[in-house]
Amino acid sequence: MMMLRILKKRWVKWPLIALGGLFLVFIIFYGSIYFGLWGDIPTKDKLSSLKQAEATQVLDKDGRLIGKYFVYDRQPITYDDLPKHLIDGLIATEDIRFYEHDGVDNVSLLRVFFKTILLSNKSSGGGSTITLQLVKNIFGRKDYGALSIIVNKLKESIIAKRIEEIYTKEEILTQYFNTVPFPGNTYGIESASQKFFNKPTKELTLSEASTLIGSLKANHSYNPRLFPERSQLRRDVVLLQMVKHKSITQNIANRVMNQNITLDYQHFNHDLGLAPYFREEVKKELYEILKKHKKADSSSYDIYKDGLIIHTTLDYKMQSLAQEVMKEHLQDLQKEYEKEYGEKAPWKENSSLLDNTLKRLPIYQKYQEQGLNQKQITDSLSIKREMELFEWGENITKKVSIRDSLQHYLKFLNAGMIAIDPSNGKVKAYLGGIDYRYFKYDHVSQSKRQVGSTFKPFVYTTAIENGMKPCTYFPLKEVTYTNLKDWTPKNGSEEKDPYLNYNLEMALSNSVNTIAVKVIGEVGVTKVLDQIKKMGITEELPEQPSIALGTAGIKIKELAGAYASYVNNSKGVQPFYITKIEDKNGNLIASFEPEISEEAAFSDYTRQVMLEMMKSTVNKGTATRLRTTYGLKNEIAGKTGTTQDNKDGWFVGITPKLVTITWVGNDNYAIGFKTTALGQGANSALPIFGKLYQKMNEDTVFDPITKSNFEKVSDKVLDDLDCKPEKRDNFLKRLFSKKKKKKKFKKK
């Protein structure tokens, strides 16, 4: 009775009515959220099949990660892949009552309410659980104006409780670690582990695991790459929390806290990291392949979201070495290149070259389409803005115009390289250019540059295959071909004794132009074109004798496939990159086998003769610096190449288990090397091969390649090559011949 009388008192009654009203409003408000008036809340059925966009992984030949295609950089793993100290660190730092609550930790919420809100004690921690964070990671938050924080929190609590009813604690932890954002736009612990420490999650040390857990508090502020000291302090906080909750001992924590964080940072940004040109080429092929393969429900695969696993042929270690030596060589070569030109460099003095190049830019053509006149376009292209510019060593940032930028980039030499297994065409190393961020053009798969003297072996192969003896002699003297507009092929160096004659081995190993043209004249241009098609070159080349000097453009990868025939039983191959494609669960989508010519392109005899002649190029011809400068003792055959006006430098390196093609030149074909001494293939392109093999020789993992031997040469081949490399015309022949001769080129 007394209680009723108290409740009837106005000072008690109205507050209770107000409190009840507020409670009713809350119930209605909560119900409006629960029943979806503020947006759908996923049902248990939908939550039971949570699906997140997953990065497609690109793996090397041994399954090592070399790159990804993604919208969100995420690689899912299983609970068994999570080290105990990683889980302990997360729970100790983020949610110590994780195994006790049902998704919402009411005890923690009360603590937050009383300590943080009423007592203003900010050290009391937050009330968000791992499950609530998981919901936030998966579904994000929406803007509801002033009510955003309340609506989002209540929605998250409803979803969190449903998740706890569906999944075990282990499954929730796995989902959390697979979705939580880490520094550097990285999602999921596996992606973070690979990016910052270059290892799978299961191999993370206590220090590494604590570093990544610590970064969850603030991705940017505790990024170990950007802020190592701050990140280390946060790591130590995680370790102390683990001590506090008895996950580790104080002694273990002290030992780890005395260690600096050591990163092995990997760039999985598409423009950076290992083999960006290769990854781009793989992606192009992947698009075409997946047009022919669908999911079980007939929908198309999405390479950015479906977590595909792409197994490639690339050799991670060889690729790393190739990138290293290319950078080392090009950096030095660029300095010499600029020094030779000095202030009279074409990118400085030739304004018409700059203007013509400007007119080919998309921005220039866009301005034209907009109706701007020449002066307006020039003014627009002359506006200066802050820009980062590529430089060897370290990039520079300064205010430049588009015109200035173009002038800057016109000076750079570029490079391309491919190394393949000649027995099957598997690409082991691939350099499309010097830096994918600034030079997108791929010199392996897109560029068709004149191949210079690297074409000559095809001419000699045709000649040998059609019965010409290796000891056939041809005079060095220049000839003017009257039916080819008085074309006079010249040799690269000063003409030697015009009465000298070289046999085929001497002519090829010393890359004599005049003799190459005479040989193609004897055998016939048509037969040479037929021969290279048998070797796998599909490019339609002009039926002109000048192709003997490599005036036609051929892609590097086609050239490599044809050269493979010299160590692959006379059969050319098609270089390829992808061995198989799997879905995220490891189910096979497609697999690929080598494309090797069914028929031999030439005889065993021809193959052995050509290999011996190209060995001479390395042992005593234009590529001898492989022996003298680089000290290589491997079994190597090869061919150098230099195009007219020193526009392109080439080298083909053939070993029994690897065929390598290197090219160096300026992207703008109007600019060549100033001198042959610097621009010849032996100086510009060969060093990439030489330095690569030096490093491969130091590593026993490459022994199957570096210590391999060529096939045994037949006695007949050795006998047929056993002749003097050169001979001089006798007195009568010298008496009745002219130094220079005019005649018609024989067209067979």
Phi, psi and omega in degrees: 000318181296323179297320179295319180295323180293318182294336181279347180291139186301319184291345175259318186299309186291321174298323178293320177297317180297318179296319178296321178297317178298319179297319179296317178300318180297317179299316179296316180298313179299318179297323179296327177285314183301321183267011168089014180289342178255020183116149183301141171248123185301138178284171178298325179298315180292321181292336181288348178229055179300132181230127179242146175298133183236142180291141171281132182261136175251119185249153176277188185298336181256011179085014179274137183292126177244348179174175182216159168241125186201157163268310172244127184286092185224132176231108183286148175225175182262169180300325181294342180275355184267116178297148181301319182292336175290314179296315180299320180295319179296311183294318180296329184267322190253331189194079187293339180260022185308317185281356184254330185268172181253029181113327176238121183268095183296325178299314179295323180295320177295320178299315179298318183298312185283316185280314185281313186278312184278320185258357178057036178263098186286350180275003184284349179090179181254169181257006183280132178268170176300321180294318177296320178295322177300316179300315179297319180298320185280314189257348180067191179229151179247162181267116177244029180070222183296337183266007187306309186295322181290312182298313182296318180297318181291320177299317180297321180293322178295313181294321181299316179296321179294319179299318179297331179284335185266319189250153173283166179298322179297319180293324178294317177299318180297314178300318181299308183296335179277349185238340186294138180280135176247174180302157175074034178054042182246134182241127179095145185294326181294317178296319180294318179298316179293321184288313187271332185234000175055045179206158176289159183304319185299342181260004181297133174283172178300318180297314181294317179298317181293326177297314181291320177298318180298328182289345182294335181294325179200100188308315184282311185297329182251027175291116186293339178280320184276322185228072186300319182292314179297320180295322181293321177297320179291323176302318182294327175298317179299316180298319180292325175296323178293324175295314181304320183260018170063032174278326177222166178272164179296325180297317178296316180299316180299317180299316182289322182293341176278356180261140172282153176287127179247115182264152168232074193288134179242133177272112173256009169299140187300331183273350185238183175084197184281132170053053180296325178292320178297314181297324178293320179292321176299319181297319178299315180294324180299317178303314182292319181296316186286348172295335184262356182232130182241165174287172180300329180270013178074004176279164183273151175284146176245112185292344180269345188231344190266004174062037180293158178240115184254114178268124182244176182271348189299143175259109186307312185291316180295319178298317179300316179294320180298316179296322181296312184286327177299313180298315180300314182288313184294327178298315179289318182297321180300319179298314180296320181300311181290324180295321180297318181285324181062217183283350181262024180295142183300330179285350177259318188261334186270088183292328180292326176298315180295316180297317181295323179290321178302320183293343178270354180288141178303324182293324178295314180294328177295316178298322178298317180296331179281356176090012179288143177277176186300317181295318180296320178295315180299316179298318181295321182283352181260359178290129182267142175212161180295129183213141174271129182244140178292137170213145173295142182095287180208133179296157178240151177238125178201170180278119179218159174267173176298322179296316178299317181298316180298317179299321179298314185281342179295339185279344191279135169283147177239176184210157174217147179205141172222141175232125183233155170282114186292345182280341183215351178089004181295128181279121183262328178214149189206115176240108181275344181180187186272334179196112187296335180297324188246342182230088187285339185292127185267115183277356176268312187256344182251318188285139173236086180266156174302134188267357176058217186289354176291351176276338186303320178303330179292324178294314181291325176300315179298318181296312180297317182297333181261022169100356180289134182280143180301334181266021172288134182255143175229143179287147178284338191305147178287147178230137174261124183265108188293332180271006176237045178057041179057040179290129181236093178298138181238157177273159186295321181260178179300142184296131178278195178309115184294347181264004177281147175233137178250146169280176187296322180296315180294320182294318182286315184294335177257006174053055183277115183296315186299323181284324178302320179291322179294323179293316180293332176291324180288317186272331180103132181299319183300318180295325178295317179296322177295322182295315183291332175294322177296333181274354174110003178275116184266348182299133177280114183255151181293142180276069182232143180298339181294345178295339177301334180261008176076036180282348180272152179267132178223141178290147181303317185291329176290320179299317180296318180298323179288317180295335179301333183300335181288344177230022180225051177055037176069018181247129176285162179229162173257114177303135178220162191242326188254127177264322176199159179235130178238156172280181187295341179265004179087008178281134184291129175261315180201150175225160188223142180247158179300147174256102181244138180305137181288324182250147177294140181281339179200175186282165175299321179301311180299316181300314183292322177298314182295320178297319179297321180292324179280338170295322179297327177302321181279320186280328182209015181245218188287349182248025184295340181295344173298327178274316187278308184281316186261354173062028182283130178249006179296161172283114186223137166242159182188178177207130174270164178205138176220130182267173184303139181060023175057041181281328184224137172245133184230153165212135173247120178250124181244121169238165186304331186244003182207133173245127185234132176242130175235144179222143175221137177182178177270139180300327178274114188292349178283348183245119176245187172288150181289324182230154176292328180304320180272323189271346181300149183305326180296336181257325185269320186254322183304322182301332178297315177295314183300313180292324179297314181290330174301314182289322178294325179295335182278348185244119184296341180298336180265006182308319179303335178268307189287336181254015180281157183239147175292162178297155178291133182277138181290155179298324181297317179297316180297320178295317183290338178267355185276082177207163179297136182295334181213157174211157184252144177303145178287176187300315183295319181294321178293325183294321186257010177246158179258154179300311177248143187230145175247138176197172178271144176282129181282123178257113183263000000 
